[in-house]
Amino acid sequence: MLLAAISSVGAPRARLALCCYSVVAGKFLAEDFAYSMRLPLAVASSAIGWGVEEGYLAARPWLKLTQAGRLALLGRLAELGGRWWLATDARAVDFMVEEMGLWVAPFTTLLWEEVEDAVELAVVVRGLGAGWMREYASIKPFTALRRAEEGCLELASALRRGLGLAQAVSRLARIWRILREVGANTGVEVGARPRAESWSELLDWCEALLGEVERVRRELVSRLG
């Protein structure tokens, strides 16, 4: 049984974090998990490998919480749908966030087993969690970079098929705004906004933006250690 397996691992922080992140994110990239939960990429990858091996996650093309994993992590609550939050009177793990005088994290059976003897009060509720989502799940720079990369490739293909100049310029600007937002959220410097007045210039800018996306991705990965 998955629940038996999850109870026997000693619940190191990265696995606790992975289970909590998975039940709220559903589908995600390994790098975003590492970035959001402040984990070295190697540590995050090890936890993910455990999650895939035990059946909590499916690994292709994105990491995705499996139905079996959801049932194991939420128990009967999985049948009710929605997000459930564990709220306690003490900060039992470091990725809990204070809301309304309580310490909150996504509820999972694994987290409950970890904290039940460390707190005086614990409740499982809906209606909380906004602070946790802002802190740990709202910024997904690697997902945004993938969108920007796909946008560049699609735009280059559309240009070769005769996409109108005005529409192409608009799409290029949207791609750059995605990249700029990543820079603003992560502190990575992003190059100047592209300006193009011809198809050839647009193709050049697509190639340049692809290079910029890769540069920003490498910078963020290097920060993960």
Stockholm file with secondary structure:
# STOCKHOLM 1.0

chainA/1-225         MLLAAISSVGAPRARLALCCYSVVAGKFLAEDFAYSMRLPLAVASSAIGWGVEEGYLAARPWLKLTQAGRLALLGRLAELGGRWWLATDARAVDFMVEEMGLWVAPFTTLLWEEVEDAVELAVVVRGLGAGWMREYASIKPFTALRRAEEGCLELASALRRGLGLAQAVSRLARIWRILREVGANTGVEVGARPRAESWSELLDWCEALLGEVERVRRELVSRLG
#=GR chainA/1-225 SS CHHHHHHTSCCCHHHHHHHHHHHHHSEECHHHHHHHTTCCHHHHHHHHHHHHHHTSEECSSSEEECHHHHHHHHGGGGGGCSCCEEEESSCCSTTCEEETTEEEEECCHHHHHHHTTTCSCEEEESSCCHHHHHHHTSCCHHHHHHHHHHHHHHHHHHHHTTCCHHHHHHHHHHHHHHHHHHHHHHCCCCCCCCCCSSHHHHHHHHHHHHHHHHHHHHHHHHHHC
#=GC SS_cons         CHHHHHHTSCCCHHHHHHHHHHHHHSEECHHHHHHHTTCCHHHHHHHHHHHHHHTSEECSSSEEECHHHHHHHHGGGGGGCSCCEEEESSCCSTTCEEETTEEEEECCHHHHHHHTTTCSCEEEESSCCHHHHHHHTSCCHHHHHHHHHHHHHHHHHHHHTTCCHHHHHHHHHHHHHHHHHHHHHHCCCCCCCCCCSSHHHHHHHHHHHHHHHHHHHHHHHHHHC
//
